[in-house]
């Protein structure tokens, strides 16, 4: 079952394009945020974000999530 808390964390990460910036705004450690979003991806059975060293890239399913949020 999907955890709405993880989805609620995903939307600002997708909009900001950054774990660090989102974590700062939410007052949450960025590694905690990253782990929670990995949990969401595992629940969905697909990756939502491509995680290079700098800027996050939304993958196809993630674009559908953010357009609906």
Rosetta constraint file for C-alpha pairs under 8 A:
AtomPair CA 1 CA 43 HARMONIC 7.27 0.50
AtomPair CA 2 CA 40 HARMONIC 7.21 0.50
AtomPair CA 2 CA 43 HARMONIC 6.44 0.50
AtomPair CA 2 CA 44 HARMONIC 7.69 0.50
AtomPair CA 3 CA 7 HARMONIC 6.73 0.50
AtomPair CA 3 CA 40 HARMONIC 7.37 0.50
AtomPair CA 4 CA 8 HARMONIC 6.00 0.50
AtomPair CA 5 CA 9 HARMONIC 6.30 0.50
AtomPair CA 6 CA 10 HARMONIC 6.15 0.50
AtomPair CA 6 CA 36 HARMONIC 6.07 0.50
AtomPair CA 6 CA 37 HARMONIC 6.17 0.50
AtomPair CA 6 CA 39 HARMONIC 7.79 0.50
AtomPair CA 6 CA 40 HARMONIC 5.99 0.50
AtomPair CA 7 CA 11 HARMONIC 6.54 0.50
AtomPair CA 7 CA 37 HARMONIC 7.98 0.50
AtomPair CA 7 CA 40 HARMONIC 7.19 0.50
AtomPair CA 8 CA 12 HARMONIC 7.55 0.50
AtomPair CA 9 CA 13 HARMONIC 6.65 0.50
AtomPair CA 9 CA 33 HARMONIC 7.43 0.50
AtomPair CA 9 CA 37 HARMONIC 7.47 0.50
AtomPair CA 10 CA 14 HARMONIC 6.07 0.50
AtomPair CA 10 CA 37 HARMONIC 6.46 0.50
AtomPair CA 11 CA 15 HARMONIC 6.19 0.50
AtomPair CA 11 CA 65 HARMONIC 7.69 0.50
AtomPair CA 11 CA 66 HARMONIC 6.01 0.50
AtomPair CA 11 CA 69 HARMONIC 7.17 0.50
AtomPair CA 12 CA 16 HARMONIC 5.87 0.50
AtomPair CA 12 CA 22 HARMONIC 6.38 0.50
AtomPair CA 13 CA 17 HARMONIC 5.61 0.50
AtomPair CA 13 CA 18 HARMONIC 5.80 0.50
AtomPair CA 13 CA 19 HARMONIC 5.93 0.50
AtomPair CA 13 CA 22 HARMONIC 5.65 0.50
AtomPair CA 14 CA 18 HARMONIC 7.48 0.50
AtomPair CA 14 CA 56 HARMONIC 7.83 0.50
AtomPair CA 14 CA 58 HARMONIC 6.71 0.50
AtomPair CA 14 CA 62 HARMONIC 7.72 0.50
AtomPair CA 14 CA 66 HARMONIC 7.06 0.50
AtomPair CA 15 CA 66 HARMONIC 7.67 0.50
AtomPair CA 16 CA 21 HARMONIC 6.91 0.50
AtomPair CA 16 CA 22 HARMONIC 6.48 0.50
AtomPair CA 17 CA 55 HARMONIC 6.06 0.50
AtomPair CA 17 CA 56 HARMONIC 5.07 0.50
AtomPair CA 17 CA 57 HARMONIC 7.00 0.50
AtomPair CA 18 CA 22 HARMONIC 6.15 0.50
AtomPair CA 18 CA 54 HARMONIC 7.94 0.50
AtomPair CA 18 CA 55 HARMONIC 6.20 0.50
AtomPair CA 18 CA 56 HARMONIC 5.98 0.50
AtomPair CA 19 CA 23 HARMONIC 5.84 0.50
AtomPair CA 19 CA 30 HARMONIC 5.65 0.50
AtomPair CA 19 CA 33 HARMONIC 6.94 0.50
AtomPair CA 19 CA 34 HARMONIC 6.90 0.50
AtomPair CA 20 CA 24 HARMONIC 6.12 0.50
AtomPair CA 20 CA 30 HARMONIC 5.48 0.50
AtomPair CA 21 CA 25 HARMONIC 6.26 0.50
AtomPair CA 22 CA 26 HARMONIC 6.09 0.50
AtomPair CA 22 CA 30 HARMONIC 7.81 0.50
AtomPair CA 23 CA 27 HARMONIC 5.67 0.50
AtomPair CA 23 CA 28 HARMONIC 4.79 0.50
AtomPair CA 23 CA 29 HARMONIC 5.71 0.50
AtomPair CA 23 CA 30 HARMONIC 5.05 0.50
AtomPair CA 23 CA 33 HARMONIC 6.73 0.50
AtomPair CA 24 CA 28 HARMONIC 6.50 0.50
AtomPair CA 24 CA 29 HARMONIC 7.54 0.50
AtomPair CA 24 CA 30 HARMONIC 7.79 0.50
AtomPair CA 28 CA 32 HARMONIC 6.94 0.50
AtomPair CA 28 CA 33 HARMONIC 6.88 0.50
AtomPair CA 29 CA 33 HARMONIC 6.50 0.50
AtomPair CA 30 CA 34 HARMONIC 6.12 0.50
AtomPair CA 31 CA 35 HARMONIC 6.17 0.50
AtomPair CA 32 CA 36 HARMONIC 6.21 0.50
AtomPair CA 33 CA 37 HARMONIC 6.29 0.50
AtomPair CA 34 CA 38 HARMONIC 6.20 0.50
AtomPair CA 35 CA 39 HARMONIC 6.25 0.50
AtomPair CA 36 CA 40 HARMONIC 6.46 0.50
AtomPair CA 37 CA 41 HARMONIC 6.22 0.50
AtomPair CA 38 CA 42 HARMONIC 6.14 0.50
AtomPair CA 39 CA 43 HARMONIC 6.23 0.50
AtomPair CA 40 CA 44 HARMONIC 6.23 0.50
AtomPair CA 41 CA 45 HARMONIC 5.88 0.50
AtomPair CA 41 CA 46 HARMONIC 5.40 0.50
AtomPair CA 41 CA 47 HARMONIC 5.26 0.50
AtomPair CA 41 CA 48 HARMONIC 6.34 0.50
AtomPair CA 42 CA 46 HARMONIC 6.56 0.50
AtomPair CA 42 CA 47 HARMONIC 7.75 0.50
AtomPair CA 47 CA 59 HARMONIC 7.27 0.50
AtomPair CA 48 CA 58 HARMONIC 6.18 0.50
AtomPair CA 48 CA 59 HARMONIC 5.23 0.50
AtomPair CA 48 CA 60 HARMONIC 7.39 0.50
AtomPair CA 48 CA 61 HARMONIC 6.23 0.50
AtomPair CA 48 CA 62 HARMONIC 4.95 0.50
AtomPair CA 49 CA 56 HARMONIC 6.44 0.50
AtomPair CA 49 CA 57 HARMONIC 5.63 0.50
AtomPair CA 49 CA 58 HARMONIC 4.88 0.50
AtomPair CA 49 CA 59 HARMONIC 5.54 0.50
AtomPair CA 49 CA 62 HARMONIC 7.14 0.50
AtomPair CA 50 CA 56 HARMONIC 5.86 0.50
AtomPair CA 50 CA 57 HARMONIC 5.07 0.50
AtomPair CA 50 CA 58 HARMONIC 6.46 0.50
AtomPair CA 50 CA 59 HARMONIC 6.77 0.50
AtomPair CA 51 CA 55 HARMONIC 7.37 0.50
AtomPair CA 51 CA 56 HARMONIC 5.31 0.50
AtomPair CA 51 CA 57 HARMONIC 6.88 0.50
AtomPair CA 52 CA 56 HARMONIC 6.42 0.50
AtomPair CA 58 CA 62 HARMONIC 5.63 0.50
AtomPair CA 58 CA 63 HARMONIC 6.19 0.50
AtomPair CA 59 CA 63 HARMONIC 6.45 0.50
AtomPair CA 60 CA 64 HARMONIC 6.83 0.50
AtomPair CA 61 CA 65 HARMONIC 6.52 0.50
AtomPair CA 62 CA 66 HARMONIC 6.29 0.50
AtomPair CA 63 CA 67 HARMONIC 6.13 0.50
AtomPair CA 64 CA 68 HARMONIC 6.32 0.50
AtomPair CA 65 CA 69 HARMONIC 6.29 0.50
